[in-house]
Amino acid sequence: MLAKIHVTFKSGVLDPQGKAVHHALNDLGFNEVRGVTLGKYLEVRLDGISETEAQGRVREMCDKLLANTVIESYRYTLEPTD
Amino acid sequence: MLAKIHVTFKSGVLDPQGKAVHHALNDLGFNEVRGVTLGKYLEVRLDGISETEAQGRVREMCDKLLANTVIESYRYTLEPTD
C-alpha cells in the first residue's frame, strides 16, 4: 500500500517560504506569478495492513507527526502496490 | 491558472529527511511503515497567460528555481481558476 500525503498551511497562516519563492520567481522575470504556497509531499510505503486499517493509521500518523494540525491541514490517498 | 507542482528526489538519491521520518514513525509504533520519501508540493497562481504558454513557463520555473534537476525530478498539472 502506498499513501500519498499532502501537507499544506491552513489559509490565513503566514507562509514565508512561499513568499520567498514568489519574490524569487518575480525577480527572475516570471511576472505572471501572483502567489505561491509551499507544502510537503510524502509517500509512505505500508506493509501487511488492509486498506481499511491503513485509512485510520495514516490519519493517526498525520495527526501525531507529519502535520502540525494547529497551522497545517493534510489530505491523503491510498494506492495498492505489488 | 493554478499550477500544482510536485518535486521529489530521483530514485537512488539519498533522502535523509525521509529516512528520519521513517524512523520516527517506527519509533511511534507505526511498524507497518516500510519507507518514506519526502518531497515538496507547490501551488503557483498564474495570471494573464494562456494554458499553452503556462505549460512552458512552469517548466522553465522548475528548471531554473523550483527543482534541482541534478537530484530532483518534477511534475505538474495546470488547472483553470476564476
Backbone of each chain as nested JSON, in Angstrom:
{
  "chains": [
    {"id": "A", "residues": [
      {"number": 1, "name": "MET", "atoms": {"N": [0.858, -1.195, 0.0], "CA": [0.0, 0.0, 0.0], "C": [0.89, 1.24, 0.0]}},
      {"number": 2, "name": "LEU", "atoms": {"N": [0.539, 2.205, -0.797], "CA": [1.3, 3.452, -0.836], "C": [0.373, 4.612, -0.462]}},
      {"number": 3, "name": "ALA", "atoms": {"N": [0.76, 5.339, 0.592], "CA": [-0.007, 6.523, 0.989], "C": [0.666, 7.75, 0.407]}},
      {"number": 4, "name": "LYS", "atoms": {"N": [-0.089, 8.56, -0.324], "CA": [0.416, 9.821, -0.875], "C": [-0.223, 10.95, -0.081]}},
      {"number": 5, "name": "ILE", "atoms": {"N": [0.624, 11.689, 0.644], "CA": [0.133, 12.653, 1.628], "C": [0.57, 14.068, 1.264]}},
      {"number": 6, "name": "HIS", "atoms": {"N": [-0.375, 14.995, 1.245], "CA": [-0.069, 16.414, 1.046], "C": [-0.308, 17.154, 2.356]}},
      {"number": 7, "name": "VAL", "atoms": {"N": [0.681, 17.931, 2.79], "CA": [0.544, 18.757, 3.989], "C": [0.728, 20.208, 3.567]}},
      {"number": 8, "name": "THR", "atoms": {"N": [-0.282, 21.037, 3.812], "CA": [-0.224, 22.445, 3.39], "C": [-0.663, 23.342, 4.55]}},
      {"number": 9, "name": "PHE", "atoms": {"N": [-0.228, 24.59, 4.503], "CA": [-0.661, 25.549, 5.514], "C": [-2.155, 25.811, 5.391]}},
      {"number": 10, "name": "LYS", "atoms": {"N": [-2.824, 25.974, 6.535], "CA": [-4.207, 26.412, 6.507], "C": [-4.26, 27.841, 5.981]}},
      {"number": 11, "name": "SER", "atoms": {"N": [-5.382, 28.204, 5.349], "CA": [-5.461, 29.551, 4.78], "C": [-5.425, 30.577, 5.915]}},
      {"number": 12, "name": "GLY", "atoms": {"N": [-4.696, 31.642, 5.688], "CA": [-4.536, 32.671, 6.713], "C": [-3.251, 32.523, 7.494]}},
      {"number": 13, "name": "VAL", "atoms": {"N": [-2.606, 31.344, 7.408], "CA": [-1.334, 31.148, 8.109], "C": [-0.211, 31.702, 7.246]}},
      {"number": 14, "name": "LEU", "atoms": {"N": [0.694, 32.428, 7.878], "CA": [1.815, 33.032, 7.16], "C": [2.703, 31.943, 6.556]}},
      {"number": 15, "name": "ASP", "atoms": {"N": [3.088, 32.093, 5.273], "CA": [3.908, 31.102, 4.576], "C": [5.15, 31.811, 4.038]}},
      {"number": 16, "name": "PRO", "atoms": {"N": [6.149, 32.054, 4.893], "CA": [7.298, 32.863, 4.468], "C": [8.109, 32.207, 3.342]}},
      {"number": 17, "name": "GLN", "atoms": {"N": [8.178, 30.868, 3.347], "CA": [8.907, 30.187, 2.265], "C": [8.197, 30.386, 0.927]}},
      {"number": 18, "name": "GLY", "atoms": {"N": [6.867, 30.279, 0.961], "CA": [6.092, 30.516, -0.263], "C": [6.295, 31.931, -0.771]}},
      {"number": 19, "name": "LYS", "atoms": {"N": [6.294, 32.892, 0.151], "CA": [6.509, 34.302, -0.221], "C": [7.891, 34.482, -0.847]}},
      {"number": 20, "name": "ALA", "atoms": {"N": [8.898, 33.824, -0.263], "CA": [10.265, 33.94, -0.787], "C": [10.345, 33.388, -2.208]}},
      {"number": 21, "name": "VAL", "atoms": {"N": [9.692, 32.256, -2.437], "CA": [9.696, 31.669, -3.786], "C": [8.968, 32.596, -4.759]}},
      {"number": 22, "name": "HIS", "atoms": {"N": [7.841, 33.16, -4.31], "CA": [7.08, 34.095, -5.137], "C": [7.968, 35.26, -5.589]}},
      {"number": 23, "name": "HIS", "atoms": {"N": [8.67, 35.881, -4.629], "CA": [9.528, 37.02, -4.973], "C": [10.68, 36.596, -5.88]}},
      {"number": 24, "name": "ALA", "atoms": {"N": [11.25, 35.434, -5.596], "CA": [12.366, 34.956, -6.423], "C": [11.902, 34.737, -7.867]}},
      {"number": 25, "name": "LEU", "atoms": {"N": [10.694, 34.18, -8.027], "CA": [10.176, 33.961, -9.39], "C": [9.94, 35.298, -10.087]}},
      {"number": 26, "name": "ASN", "atoms": {"N": [9.377, 36.27, -9.377], "CA": [9.185, 37.602, -9.963], "C": [10.526, 38.211, -10.359]}},
      {"number": 27, "name": "ASP", "atoms": {"N": [11.523, 38.083, -9.497], "CA": [12.857, 38.627, -9.784], "C": [13.479, 37.985, -11.025]}},
      {"number": 28, "name": "LEU", "atoms": {"N": [13.142, 36.72, -11.261], "CA": [13.678, 36.016, -12.432], "C": [12.902, 36.363, -13.703]}},
      {"number": 29, "name": "GLY", "atoms": {"N": [11.892, 37.227, -13.58], "CA": [11.145, 37.646, -14.758], "C": [9.814, 36.945, -14.949]}},
      {"number": 30, "name": "PHE", "atoms": {"N": [9.439, 36.092, -14.001], "CA": [8.141, 35.407, -14.116], "C": [7.067, 36.317, -13.496]}},
      {"number": 31, "name": "ASN", "atoms": {"N": [6.714, 37.365, -14.236], "CA": [5.806, 38.371, -13.695], "C": [4.351, 37.915, -13.686]}},
      {"number": 32, "name": "GLU", "atoms": {"N": [4.066, 36.798, -14.329], "CA": [2.698, 36.261, -14.338], "C": [2.363, 35.545, -13.021]}},
      {"number": 33, "name": "VAL", "atoms": {"N": [3.379, 35.365, -12.146], "CA": [3.153, 34.667, -10.874], "C": [2.494, 35.613, -9.878]}},
      {"number": 34, "name": "ARG", "atoms": {"N": [1.326, 35.201, -9.339], "CA": [0.544, 36.054, -8.435], "C": [0.601, 35.552, -6.992]}},
      {"number": 35, "name": "GLY", "atoms": {"N": [1.022, 34.316, -6.805], "CA": [1.085, 33.794, -5.445], "C": [1.658, 32.393, -5.446]}},
      {"number": 36, "name": "VAL", "atoms": {"N": [2.337, 32.028, -4.351], "CA": [2.94, 30.704, -4.241], "C": [2.675, 30.182, -2.828]}},
      {"number": 37, "name": "THR", "atoms": {"N": [2.243, 28.934, -2.725], "CA": [2.217, 28.285, -1.414], "C": [3.102, 27.049, -1.507]}},
      {"number": 38, "name": "LEU", "atoms": {"N": [3.827, 26.83, -0.422], "CA": [4.795, 25.733, -0.41], "C": [4.395, 24.752, 0.676]}},
      {"number": 39, "name": "GLY", "atoms": {"N": [4.214, 23.508, 0.286], "CA": [3.837, 22.483, 1.253], "C": [4.733, 21.268, 1.146]}},
      {"number": 40, "name": "LYS", "atoms": {"N": [4.378, 20.231, 1.889], "CA": [5.15, 18.988, 1.869], "C": [4.372, 17.908, 1.134]}},
      {"number": 41, "name": "TYR", "atoms": {"N": [5.125, 17.023, 0.498], "CA": [4.522, 15.877, -0.169], "C": [5.261, 14.625, 0.286]}},
      {"number": 42, "name": "LEU", "atoms": {"N": [4.547, 13.703, 0.903], "CA": [5.179, 12.477, 1.404], "C": [4.579, 11.257, 0.734]}},
      {"number": 43, "name": "GLU", "atoms": {"N": [5.435, 10.29, 0.447], "CA": [4.965, 8.974, 0.028], "C": [5.41, 7.982, 1.1]}},
      {"number": 44, "name": "VAL", "atoms": {"N": [4.441, 7.302, 1.698], "CA": [4.729, 6.361, 2.782], "C": [4.331, 4.959, 2.329]}},
      {"number": 45, "name": "ARG", "atoms": {"N": [5.308, 4.046, 2.286], "CA": [5.018, 2.647, 1.93], "C": [4.616, 1.881, 3.183]}},
      {"number": 46, "name": "LEU", "atoms": {"N": [3.493, 1.177, 3.069], "CA": [2.943, 0.438, 4.205], "C": [2.863, -1.032, 3.824]}},
      {"number": 47, "name": "ASP", "atoms": {"N": [3.069, -1.895, 4.806], "CA": [3.116, -3.325, 4.519], "C": [2.271, -4.089, 5.533]}},
      {"number": 48, "name": "GLY", "atoms": {"N": [1.545, -5.082, 5.063], "CA": [0.88, -6.017, 5.959], "C": [-0.367, -5.487, 6.642]}},
      {"number": 49, "name": "ILE", "atoms": {"N": [-0.961, -4.43, 6.109], "CA": [-2.248, -3.995, 6.662], "C": [-3.241, -3.774, 5.525]}},
      {"number": 50, "name": "SER", "atoms": {"N": [-4.518, -3.889, 5.857], "CA": [-5.575, -3.73, 4.855], "C": [-5.777, -2.249, 4.556]}},
      {"number": 51, "name": "GLU", "atoms": {"N": [-6.508, -1.977, 3.478], "CA": [-6.766, -0.582, 3.122], "C": [-7.592, 0.103, 4.212]}},
      {"number": 52, "name": "THR", "atoms": {"N": [-8.546, -0.626, 4.784], "CA": [-9.39, -0.057, 5.849], "C": [-8.543, 0.332, 7.059]}},
      {"number": 53, "name": "GLU", "atoms": {"N": [-7.636, -0.572, 7.471], "CA": [-6.732, -0.25, 8.581], "C": [-5.849, 0.936, 8.217]}},
      {"number": 54, "name": "ALA", "atoms": {"N": [-5.326, 0.916, 6.986], "CA": [-4.405, 1.963, 6.554], "C": [-5.049, 3.345, 6.641]}},
      {"number": 55, "name": "GLN", "atoms": {"N": [-6.328, 3.443, 6.276], "CA": [-7.034, 4.736, 6.36], "C": [-6.854, 5.363, 7.744]}},
      {"number": 56, "name": "GLY", "atoms": {"N": [-7.113, 4.575, 8.778], "CA": [-7.016, 5.093, 10.136], "C": [-5.585, 5.336, 10.574]}},
      {"number": 57, "name": "ARG", "atoms": {"N": [-4.69, 4.419, 10.191], "CA": [-3.291, 4.54, 10.603], "C": [-2.643, 5.784, 10.003]}},
      {"number": 58, "name": "VAL", "atoms": {"N": [-2.917, 6.056, 8.736], "CA": [-2.298, 7.216, 8.083], "C": [-2.832, 8.504, 8.716]}},
      {"number": 59, "name": "ARG", "atoms": {"N": [-4.134, 8.524, 9.031], "CA": [-4.688, 9.696, 9.706], "C": [-3.955, 9.926, 11.034]}},
      {"number": 60, "name": "GLU", "atoms": {"N": [-3.71, 8.818, 11.758], "CA": [-3.014, 8.897, 13.043], "C": [-1.571, 9.425, 12.858]}},
      {"number": 61, "name": "MET", "atoms": {"N": [-0.883, 8.937, 11.817], "CA": [0.488, 9.414, 11.535], "C": [0.496, 10.912, 11.283]}},
      {"number": 62, "name": "CYS", "atoms": {"N": [-0.476, 11.381, 10.511], "CA": [-0.544, 12.811, 10.194], "C": [-0.801, 13.616, 11.459]}},
      {"number": 63, "name": "ASP", "atoms": {"N": [-1.749, 13.165, 12.273], "CA": [-2.102, 13.908, 13.487], "C": [-0.953, 13.926, 14.488]}},
      {"number": 64, "name": "LYS", "atoms": {"N": [-0.196, 12.807, 14.565], "CA": [0.845, 12.704, 15.595], "C": [2.178, 13.296, 15.173]}},
      {"number": 65, "name": "LEU", "atoms": {"N": [2.518, 13.182, 13.884], "CA": [3.886, 13.544, 13.48], "C": [3.978, 14.379, 12.204]}},
      {"number": 66, "name": "LEU", "atoms": {"N": [3.216, 14.0, 11.176], "CA": [3.514, 14.548, 9.853], "C": [2.991, 15.969, 9.655]}},
      {"number": 67, "name": "ALA", "atoms": {"N": [1.906, 16.311, 10.334], "CA": [1.347, 17.66, 10.198], "C": [1.23, 18.298, 11.566]}},
      {"number": 68, "name": "ASN", "atoms": {"N": [1.416, 19.596, 11.613], "CA": [1.102, 20.377, 12.813], "C": [-0.313, 20.9, 12.59]}},
      {"number": 69, "name": "THR", "atoms": {"N": [-1.295, 20.209, 13.165], "CA": [-2.682, 20.484, 12.792], "C": [-3.2, 21.827, 13.307]}},
      {"number": 70, "name": "VAL", "atoms": {"N": [-2.394, 22.517, 14.117], "CA": [-2.787, 23.876, 14.507], "C": [-2.71, 24.806, 13.294]}},
      {"number": 71, "name": "ILE", "atoms": {"N": [-1.67, 24.621, 12.487], "CA": [-1.465, 25.539, 11.355], "C": [-1.485, 24.851, 9.989]}},
      {"number": 72, "name": "GLU", "atoms": {"N": [-1.466, 23.503, 9.989], "CA": [-1.409, 22.795, 8.714], "C": [-2.608, 21.858, 8.561]}},
      {"number": 73, "name": "SER", "atoms": {"N": [-3.03, 21.67, 7.323], "CA": [-4.029, 20.647, 7.05], "C": [-3.384, 19.588, 6.156]}},
      {"number": 74, "name": "TYR", "atoms": {"N": [-3.993, 18.414, 6.108], "CA": [-3.418, 17.342, 5.287], "C": [-4.526, 16.614, 4.547]}},
      {"number": 75, "name": "ARG", "atoms": {"N": [-4.142, 15.978, 3.473], "CA": [-5.055, 15.077, 2.773], "C": [-4.221, 13.929, 2.232]}},
      {"number": 76, "name": "TYR", "atoms": {"N": [-4.822, 12.782, 2.017], "CA": [-4.045, 11.65, 1.514], "C": [-4.903, 10.721, 0.685]}},
      {"number": 77, "name": "THR", "atoms": {"N": [-4.223, 9.974, -0.164], "CA": [-4.869, 8.91, -0.925], "C": [-4.071, 7.641, -0.711]}},
      {"number": 78, "name": "LEU", "atoms": {"N": [-4.719, 6.506, -0.862], "CA": [-4.057, 5.208, -0.721], "C": [-4.091, 4.493, -2.059]}},
      {"number": 79, "name": "GLU", "atoms": {"N": [-2.948, 3.919, -2.419], "CA": [-2.9, 3.155, -3.666], "C": [-2.348, 1.78, -3.383]}},
      {"number": 80, "name": "PRO", "atoms": {"N": [-2.911, 0.767, -4.005], "CA": [-2.356, -0.573, -3.843], "C": [-0.982, -0.656, -4.502]}},
      {"number": 81, "name": "THR", "atoms": {"N": [-0.077, -1.426, -3.921], "CA": [1.208, -1.692, -4.584], "C": [1.249, -3.171, -4.99]}},
      {"number": 82, "name": "ASP", "atoms": {"N": [2.37, -3.643, -5.443], "CA": [2.604, -5.036, -5.94], "C": [2.173, -5.178, -7.385]}}
    ]},
    {"id": "B", "residues": [
      {"number": 1, "name": "MET", "atoms": {"N": [-5.103, 30.69, -13.618], "CA": [-4.486, 29.367, -13.798], "C": [-3.751, 28.985, -12.516]}},
      {"number": 2, "name": "LEU", "atoms": {"N": [-3.912, 27.747, -12.1], "CA": [-3.198, 27.27, -10.915], "C": [-2.308, 26.099, -11.314]}},
      {"number": 3, "name": "ALA", "atoms": {"N": [-0.995, 26.224, -11.055], "CA": [-0.059, 25.13, -11.329], "C": [0.188, 24.373, -10.028]}},
      {"number": 4, "name": "LYS", "atoms": {"N": [-0.036, 23.061, -10.055], "CA": [0.245, 22.21, -8.893], "C": [1.482, 21.389, -9.21]}},
      {"number": 5, "name": "ILE", "atoms": {"N": [2.547, 21.643, -8.444], "CA": [3.865, 21.114, -8.79], "C": [4.368, 20.185, -7.689]}},
      {"number": 6, "name": "HIS", "atoms": {"N": [4.818, 18.992, -8.072], "CA": [5.453, 18.061, -7.132], "C": [6.929, 17.959, -7.474]}},
      {"number": 7, "name": "VAL", "atoms": {"N": [7.784, 18.147, -6.459], "CA": [9.229, 17.999, -6.649], "C": [9.696, 16.876, -5.728]}},
      {"number": 8, "name": "THR", "atoms": {"N": [10.282, 15.835, -6.301], "CA": [10.716, 14.677, -5.496], "C": [12.139, 14.288, -5.875]}},
      {"number": 9, "name": "PHE", "atoms": {"N": [12.824, 13.618, -4.968], "CA": [14.165, 13.138, -5.271], "C": [14.114, 12.064, -6.346]}},
      {"number": 10, "name": "LYS", "atoms": {"N": [15.1, 12.076, -7.227], "CA": [15.236, 10.979, -8.182], "C": [15.582, 9.704, -7.424]}},
      {"number": 11, "name": "SER", "atoms": {"N": [15.189, 8.566, -7.983], "CA": [15.446, 7.314, -7.27], "C": [16.952, 7.082, -7.191]}},
      {"number": 12, "name": "GLY", "atoms": {"N": [17.413, 6.638, -6.043], "CA": [18.835, 6.427, -5.83], "C": [19.504, 7.58, -5.098]}},
      {"number": 13, "name": "VAL", "atoms": {"N": [18.829, 8.725, -5.043], "CA": [19.381, 9.871, -4.318], "C": [19.038, 9.739, -2.832]}},
      {"number": 14, "name": "LEU", "atoms": {"N": [20.02, 9.977, -1.985], "CA": [19.824, 9.868, -0.54], "C": [18.78, 10.891, -0.073]}},
      {"number": 15, "name": "ASP", "atoms": {"N": [17.838, 10.438, 0.758], "CA": [16.761, 11.298, 1.264], "C": [16.782, 11.241, 2.793]}},
      {"number": 16, "name": "PRO", "atoms": {"N": [17.691, 11.983, 3.423], "CA": [17.864, 11.877, 4.878], "C": [16.623, 12.301, 5.66]}},
      {"number": 17, "name": "GLN", "atoms": {"N": [15.887, 13.297, 5.162], "CA": [14.668, 13.72, 5.849], "C": [13.613, 12.616, 5.807]}},
      {"number": 18, "name": "GLY", "atoms": {"N": [13.494, 11.982, 4.653], "CA": [12.555, 10.857, 4.535], "C": [12.929, 9.73, 5.481]}},
      {"number": 19, "name": "LYS", "atoms": {"N": [14.232, 9.435, 5.574], "CA": [14.72, 8.387, 6.485], "C": [14.389, 8.758, 7.933]}},
      {"number": 20, "name": "ALA", "atoms": {"N": [14.582, 10.029, 8.291], "CA": [14.299, 10.475, 9.658], "C": [12.813, 10.305, 9.993]}},
      {"number": 21, "name": "VAL", "atoms": {"N": [11.949, 10.652, 9.041], "CA": [10.504, 10.492, 9.263], "C": [10.167, 9.002, 9.395]}},
      {"number": 22, "name": "HIS", "atoms": {"N": [10.776, 8.174, 8.545], "CA": [10.561, 6.728, 8.598], "C": [10.892, 6.187, 9.994]}},
      {"number": 23, "name": "HIS", "atoms": {"N": [12.065, 6.546, 10.515], "CA": [12.481, 6.058, 11.833], "C": [11.563, 6.602, 12.933]}},
      {"number": 24, "name": "ALA", "atoms": {"N": [11.183, 7.882, 12.815], "CA": [10.305, 8.477, 13.827], "C": [8.962, 7.752, 13.856]}},
      {"number": 25, "name": "LEU", "atoms": {"N": [8.434, 7.413, 12.665], "CA": [7.15, 6.694, 12.62], "C": [7.294, 5.313, 13.25]}},
      {"number": 26, "name": "ASN", "atoms": {"N": [8.385, 4.617, 12.941], "CA": [8.621, 3.303, 13.563], "C": [8.721, 3.434, 15.079]}},
      {"number": 27, "name": "ASP", "atoms": {"N": [9.433, 4.459, 15.548], "CA": [9.585, 4.67, 16.992], "C": [8.232, 4.938, 17.664]}},
      {"number": 28, "name": "LEU", "atoms": {"N": [7.323, 5.559, 16.934], "CA": [5.993, 5.852, 17.484], "C": [5.065, 4.635, 17.428]}},
      {"number": 29, "name": "GLY", "atoms": {"N": [5.6, 3.501, 16.916], "CA": [4.796, 2.281, 16.896], "C": [4.15, 1.971, 15.565]}},
      {"number": 30, "name": "PHE", "atoms": {"N": [4.438, 2.78, 14.548], "CA": [3.899, 2.504, 13.208], "C": [4.839, 1.539, 12.485]}},
      {"number": 31, "name": "ASN", "atoms": {"N": [4.779, 0.26, 12.912], "CA": [5.732, -0.723, 12.397], "C": [5.394, -1.202, 10.998]}},
      {"number": 32, "name": "GLU", "atoms": {"N": [4.212, -0.823, 10.498], "CA": [3.834, -1.192, 9.13], "C": [4.505, -0.301, 8.084]}},
      {"number": 33, "name": "VAL", "atoms": {"N": [5.204, 0.759, 8.55], "CA": [5.86, 1.679, 7.603], "C": [7.168, 1.065, 7.104]}},
      {"number": 34, "name": "ARG", "atoms": {"N": [7.298, 0.96, 5.791], "CA": [8.473, 0.333, 5.178], "C": [9.399, 1.338, 4.505]}},
      {"number": 35, "name": "GLY", "atoms": {"N": [8.905, 2.515, 4.252], "CA": [9.749, 3.511, 3.598], "C": [9.008, 4.83, 3.468]}},
      {"number": 36, "name": "VAL", "atoms": {"N": [9.763, 5.921, 3.498], "CA": [9.164, 7.253, 3.381], "C": [10.025, 8.087, 2.439]}},
      {"number": 37, "name": "THR", "atoms": {"N": [9.396, 8.776, 1.511], "CA": [10.123, 9.798, 0.754], "C": [9.432, 11.128, 0.991]}},
      {"number": 38, "name": "LEU", "atoms": {"N": [10.243, 12.159, 1.108], "CA": [9.72, 13.483, 1.441], "C": [10.053, 14.433, 0.304]}},
      {"number": 39, "name": "GLY", "atoms": {"N": [9.018, 15.048, -0.241], "CA": [9.223, 15.982, -1.338], "C": [8.527, 17.302, -1.079]}},
      {"number": 40, "name": "LYS", "atoms": {"N": [8.553, 18.166, -2.087], "CA": [7.901, 19.471, -1.972], "C": [6.64, 19.495, -2.824]}},
      {"number": 41, "name": "TYR", "atoms": {"N": [5.674, 20.265, -2.368], "CA": [4.448, 20.457, -3.132], "C": [4.177, 21.953, -3.214]}},
      {"number": 42, "name": "LEU", "atoms": {"N": [4.121, 22.484, -4.409], "CA": [3.903, 23.918, -4.599], "C": [2.626, 24.178, -5.383]}},
      {"number": 43, "name": "GLU", "atoms": {"N": [1.937, 25.212, -4.988], "CA": [0.833, 25.717, -5.796], "C": [1.198, 27.124, -6.23]}},
      {"number": 44, "name": "VAL", "atoms": {"N": [1.239, 27.334, -7.547], "CA": [1.643, 28.634, -8.097], "C": [0.468, 29.222, -8.871]}},
      {"number": 45, "name": "ARG", "atoms": {"N": [-0.004, 30.383, -8.438], "CA": [-1.083, 31.075, -9.153], "C": [-0.506, 31.934, -10.263]}},
      {"number": 46, "name": "LEU", "atoms": {"N": [-1.057, 31.773, -11.461], "CA": [-0.567, 32.483, -12.646], "C": [-1.696, 33.319, -13.208]}},
      {"number": 47, "name": "ASP", "atoms": {"N": [-1.334, 34.467, -13.752], "CA": [-2.358, 35.383, -14.232], "C": [-1.994, 35.896, -15.613]}},
      {"number": 48, "name": "GLY", "atoms": {"N": [-2.983, 36.015, -16.478], "CA": [-2.807, 36.697, -17.744], "C": [-2.033, 35.93, -18.801]}},
      {"number": 49, "name": "ILE", "atoms": {"N": [-1.913, 34.6, -18.66], "CA": [-1.296, 33.835, -19.746], "C": [-2.186, 32.638, -20.067]}},
      {"number": 50, "name": "SER", "atoms": {"N": [-2.047, 32.157, -21.299], "CA": [-2.861, 31.027, -21.748], "C": [-2.313, 29.723, -21.17]}},
      {"number": 51, "name": "GLU", "atoms": {"N": [-3.097, 28.665, -21.279], "CA": [-2.641, 27.374, -20.769], "C": [-1.412, 26.887, -21.54]}},
      {"number": 52, "name": "THR", "atoms": {"N": [-1.404, 27.14, -22.847], "CA": [-0.265, 26.713, -23.665], "C": [1.016, 27.423, -23.224]}},
      {"number": 53, "name": "GLU", "atoms": {"N": [0.913, 28.748, -23.022], "CA": [2.079, 29.495, -22.526], "C": [2.49, 28.985, -21.148]}},
      {"number": 54, "name": "ALA", "atoms": {"N": [1.48, 28.751, -20.277], "CA": [1.759, 28.338, -18.902], "C": [2.552, 27.035, -18.877]}},
      {"number": 55, "name": "GLN", "atoms": {"N": [2.227, 26.106, -19.778], "CA": [2.959, 24.83, -19.832], "C": [4.466, 25.073, -19.893]}},
      {"number": 56, "name": "GLY", "atoms": {"N": [4.875, 25.924, -20.814], "CA": [6.29, 26.195, -20.988], "C": [6.881, 27.006, -19.846]}},
      {"number": 57, "name": "ARG", "atoms": {"N": [6.112, 27.988, -19.365], "CA": [6.617, 28.857, -18.29], "C": [6.849, 28.072, -17.01]}},
      {"number": 58, "name": "VAL", "atoms": {"N": [5.915, 27.175, -16.672], "CA": [6.066, 26.411, -15.429], "C": [7.267, 25.461, -15.549]}},
      {"number": 59, "name": "ARG", "atoms": {"N": [7.461, 24.872, -16.719], "CA": [8.629, 24.015, -16.911], "C": [9.908, 24.83, -16.677]}},
      {"number": 60, "name": "GLU", "atoms": {"N": [9.923, 26.064, -17.209], "CA": [11.079, 26.959, -17.047], "C": [11.304, 27.3, -15.562]}},
      {"number": 61, "name": "MET", "atoms": {"N": [10.215, 27.586, -14.83], "CA": [10.335, 27.884, -13.388], "C": [10.955, 26.703, -12.64]}},
      {"number": 62, "name": "CYS", "atoms": {"N": [10.506, 25.502, -12.981], "CA": [11.028, 24.301, -12.302], "C": [12.508, 24.126, -12.612]}},
      {"number": 63, "name": "ASP", "atoms": {"N": [12.877, 24.278, -13.883], "CA": [14.263, 24.069, -14.285], "C": [15.187, 25.124, -13.68]}},
      {"number": 64, "name": "LYS", "atoms": {"N": [14.69, 26.367, -13.558], "CA": [15.548, 27.466, -13.108], "C": [15.617, 27.599, -11.598]}},
      {"number": 65, "name": "LEU", "atoms": {"N": [14.492, 27.314, -10.902], "CA": [14.449, 27.63, -9.478], "C": [13.86, 26.54, -8.586]}},
      {"number": 66, "name": "LEU", "atoms": {"N": [12.748, 25.956, -9.011], "CA": [11.969, 25.157, -8.06], "C": [12.553, 23.764, -7.82]}},
      {"number": 67, "name": "ALA", "atoms": {"N": [13.239, 23.218, -8.807], "CA": [13.831, 21.886, -8.643], "C": [15.316, 21.942, -8.95]}},
      {"number": 68, "name": "ASN", "atoms": {"N": [16.081, 21.153, -8.246], "CA": [17.482, 20.941, -8.602], "C": [17.504, 19.688, -9.464]}},
      {"number": 69, "name": "THR", "atoms": {"N": [17.543, 19.885, -10.792], "CA": [17.288, 18.758, -11.687], "C": [18.423, 17.731, -11.729]}},
      {"number": 70, "name": "VAL", "atoms": {"N": [19.525, 18.027, -11.048], "CA": [20.574, 17.014, -10.932], "C": [20.081, 15.874, -10.031]}},
      {"number": 71, "name": "ILE", "atoms": {"N": [19.389, 16.222, -8.959], "CA": [18.959, 15.207, -7.992], "C": [17.446, 15.109, -7.819]}},
      {"number": 72, "name": "GLU", "atoms": {"N": [16.707, 16.073, -8.384], "CA": [15.256, 16.062, -8.198], "C": [14.534, 16.008, -9.539]}},
      {"number": 73, "name": "SER", "atoms": {"N": [13.372, 15.375, -9.528], "CA": [12.508, 15.437, -10.702], "C": [11.219, 16.158, -10.307]}},
      {"number": 74, "name": "TYR", "atoms": {"N": [10.516, 16.647, -11.29], "CA": [9.28, 17.37, -11.001], "C": [8.194, 16.951, -11.981]}},
      {"number": 75, "name": "ARG", "atoms": {"N": [6.961, 17.169, -11.559], "CA": [5.815, 17.012, -12.453], "C": [4.788, 18.061, -12.053]}},
      {"number": 76, "name": "TYR", "atoms": {"N": [3.955, 18.452, -12.995], "CA": [2.954, 19.473, -12.655], "C": [1.691, 19.299, -13.474]}},
      {"number": 77, "name": "THR", "atoms": {"N": [0.61, 19.849, -12.931], "CA": [-0.649, 19.923, -13.654], "C": [-1.117, 21.373, -13.609]}},
      {"number": 78, "name": "LEU", "atoms": {"N": [-1.914, 21.749, -14.593], "CA": [-2.468, 23.103, -14.647], "C": [-3.979, 23.021, -14.509]}},
      {"number": 79, "name": "GLU", "atoms": {"N": [-4.531, 23.905, -13.698], "CA": [-5.979, 23.947, -13.535], "C": [-6.468, 25.361, -13.759]}},
      {"number": 80, "name": "PRO", "atoms": {"N": [-7.593, 25.493, -14.449], "CA": [-8.166, 26.826, -14.609], "C": [-8.649, 27.359, -13.276]}},
      {"number": 81, "name": "THR", "atoms": {"N": [-8.518, 28.679, -13.066], "CA": [-9.111, 29.296, -11.88], "C": [-10.241, 30.222, -12.326]}},
      {"number": 82, "name": "ASP", "atoms": {"N": [-10.695, 31.103, -11.51], "CA": [-11.839, 32.054, -11.697], "C": [-13.11, 31.448, -11.105]}}
    ]}
  ]
}
